[in-house]
């Protein structure tokens, strides 16, 4: 274990060196345009109750550049903020095409080191071992933030725009495993329930629903997770792709007509095509598999 901790620290330190050089280079390069879209800070309360709507505060020019530089180095737990939800830093900076040759080695090496760090962590058997190794090597590191790659484009995109993406985590499970989960729930105290007896009655009702199913019934948990900013890149021939907007996106291009979008406030919309799920257990987003 001590060996992998030393390896993680070594990779982390080297990544920091490259990031410091990269952000210094960013400060010295004349940008064509810079925008940063500040999101509300993630509090511990949001771990339990995600924001229904998200307001965005836009920054431009040098103010945006300062935020963009800082965001690439922001991967440690910050005071009273959430220890589980990493801050997100959507933004975009447009740099001259000629500067790509200087930036490319830094971007490729930083992303390579981030991947290497993550792969080292994942060689450990379980979450407890990973947590211990990471936080012994680099106290306070938020791995989710550190793992993030820096995304960039240097092949003359037609447009770069921002959207909000609503994702779901999906997990398949058996009737037996669902009952085991509910059995464990009986031992928990739920801070949202004033009366512990009411909580136990609720869990017993859920257990009866699941127990009434056939033994070979296939079940699925489809849990909504935090809505997240996304960068959508489109080319003149209609090729397109999208990447995470958790870090600022870098474009190397001289086209004066390139179309750069902005991240707008998030307001949930009801999609008319969206299927209404009938949950067996709404609290767990547990439903029968189709």
N, C-alpha and C positions, 0 to 999 in steps of 0.2 A: 504493500500500500504506500509506503514512504517513497518508493520509486516513482509511482504514477503521480504522486503529489508534486514531486520535483519536476517531472515532465510537464505537468499542467502549468506550473509556475513559470517554467522556462518558455513555453509557448505563449503564455499570457504576456510576459515581459517583452518578448519579441514583437508581438502584435501591437502592444502599446507604443513601442519605438516607431513602427511603421505608421501607426495612426497619427502620432505626433508630427512626423515628417509630412504626412499626407495633409493634415489640417494646416500646417504652416505653408505648404505649397498652395493650398486653396486660398489662404489669406493674401498670398503674393500675386495671384493670377487675376487679371482683370476680367471679371464676369460680365456677361451680356445681360443677364437677368437673374434675379434671385427672389424666391418666395418661400416663406415658411408658414405653416398652418398650425398654430398652437392649439392643442386640445386640453380639456380639463385634466388635472393631475389625478392619477388613480389612487383612490383612498381605500383603506381596508373595507369600508362599507360597500364599495363597488364589487368586492369579491362575492358578496352575498346578493346584492341587488344592482345589477348592471344598469347603467343610465339608459332611460327610455329614449331620450333625445340628446344630441351632442352639439354644443355650440363651438364654432371654430373662430379663432381670432387670427386674422391674417397679418403678416409682416412682409415688408418689401425692402429691396435694396440692401444697404449695409446692416440694418437691423436684422434682416432675414439671414444674411451671411453669418453674423455672430451666432445666431441660434443654430444654424446648419452646422457650423464647425463644432459647437459644443455637443450637438446631438450624436456625432460619431464617437464621442468619448463617454457617453452617458450609459453606463451599464453597472452601476453600483446602487444598492438600496439607499434610498434617500429619506432620512429622518422618519417622519410619521406617515409616509406614503405606504402604499400596499407593498408587501414583500412577495406577493405572488403575481401581480399584474405589472408588467414593465411599461414604462412610459413609451409613447409612440411619437414619432417625429416626422410627420409627412411634410414634404417640401420639394422644391425643385431648383436646381441651379443650372444655368445655361452658360457653357464655357466655349471659347473659340475651338474650332476643330483642330487647329495646329497644336493645342496643348495636350491632346490625347496621348501623344507619344511619350510625354513626360509623366502623365498620371497613370497610364496603363500598368506599368510594373508595380506600382504601389497598390492599386486596386486588386490586381490578380493575387499578389502576395498576401494582402490582408484577408481576402476571402479564403485563400488556401489555408492560412493559419487558423481562421475561425472554424473551418471544417475539420482540421486536424484536432483542434481542442475538443470539439464535440465528439468526434470518433473515439478519442481517448476516454472521455467520460462514459460513453456508452459501452465500453468494454467491461465496466464494473457490473456486478450481478444485479443489484437492486437499487431502488431510489435512496435508501438510507446510506449505502456505501458511496453512491455518487455525491450525495449532499455533503457527506463528511469529507470526501476527497477534494471537492471543489472549494468548500469554505475553509478548509485547512490551508489549501494552496493560495487562495485569493479570498480573504475574508470579505463578506458583504457583496460578492459578485452575484448579479442576477443573470443566470446562464441564458435565459430566453433572450435577453437584450444583447448579450455578448455574441451569441450564435448568429445574429442577423448579418446577412451579407449586404454589402453596398452594391446596389444595382445601378447600372449606367448604360448609355446607348451612344454609339458613335457612327451609326450607319444611316444618317439623314432621315429621321422619322418625319412623317407628315404632321403628326400631332402627339402630344403627351397630355393626357387628361387624368382626372382623379374621380373615383367613385367610392361608395361605401359598399362593403361586401358583408352579407350576413351568412355566417357559416354555422354548421352543425357538427357535433361530434356524434358518431354512430357506433354503437356497440351491440353485437348479437350475444344472446345468452339463453340458457335453458330455463325451463320452469324451476328446476331444482336450485339453480344458482340465484334466480330471482327471489325465491323463498328464503335462501340463506341471507341475501342482502337485507330483506325486510326483517328477518329475525334479529340481525345486528341493530337495525333501526330501533327496535324495542328498547335497547339498552341506552340509547342516546337521550339526552335532554335537549329539547328543541327551544331555543331562545325566543322563537316567534310565537310559541304556544304558551299562553299564560298559565294554563292548567295542565300539569303533566299527565293527569288521568285522561284528558281529552286527546292528548298526543298518543297515548297507548291505544285508545279506542280507534283512532284513525289508522294506526299501523295494523291493528288486528283486522279492520275492514279490508285493507289492502291485501293482507295475507290471504284472506278468504277468497278474494277475487282471483288471485293467482292460483291458489290451491284447487279451485274449481275447474281449471283447465286440464286438458289431456296431458299425460306425462311427457309426451313427445312434442308438445307445442313449442314452436320456435318464437322467441320474443326478441324485441329490439328496443334499446334506449336511443332515442334521437334527441339529444339535448342541444338547445341553441347556445352558442358561445358568443363572446363579445363581438359586436359588429366592428369591422376593421377597415382602415383606409387602404385603397388599392390604386396602383398606377397602371393606366391602360395606354399602351404604346401602339400607334397605328402608322403604317407606311402608305405611300401613294398608291401602291398596287393592291391595297386592301389587306395585306398581311398584317397581323396584329398579335399581340401577346399582353399578358398582365403579370405584374409582380406585386409583392407586398409594398405598401406605402409606409411601413413602420420606421424607415429611415429616409432621408432626402434622396431623391433620384437625380442623377447627374447626366446631363445631355451635352455632348460635344458636337456643335453644329454651327455653321455660319449663315444658314438660310434666314433671311430677314422675315420670311413669311411663315416660319414654323409656328404652329398653333399650340400654345401652352395653356392648360386649363387651371382651375382653382378648386380646392376642396371646399365644398359648401357645408353648411350645417346639416347634421343628420336628423331627419324626421322620419320615423317609421311609416311605411306605406303598406296598405293591405293589397297584396297581389291577387287579382281575381282568378288567376290560374292556380293559386296555391291550394293544395289539398288540405282539408281539415282533418287532422288526425284524431282518432278516437282512442284516448289513452286509457289503458286499464288502471294505471296509477299515474295521475297527472303530476304529482309531486316529483316523480322520478322520470317523467317523460317515457314511461314504459308502455309499449303497445305490442300487439301481435305483429309478427313479420308477415308480409304478403307472400 
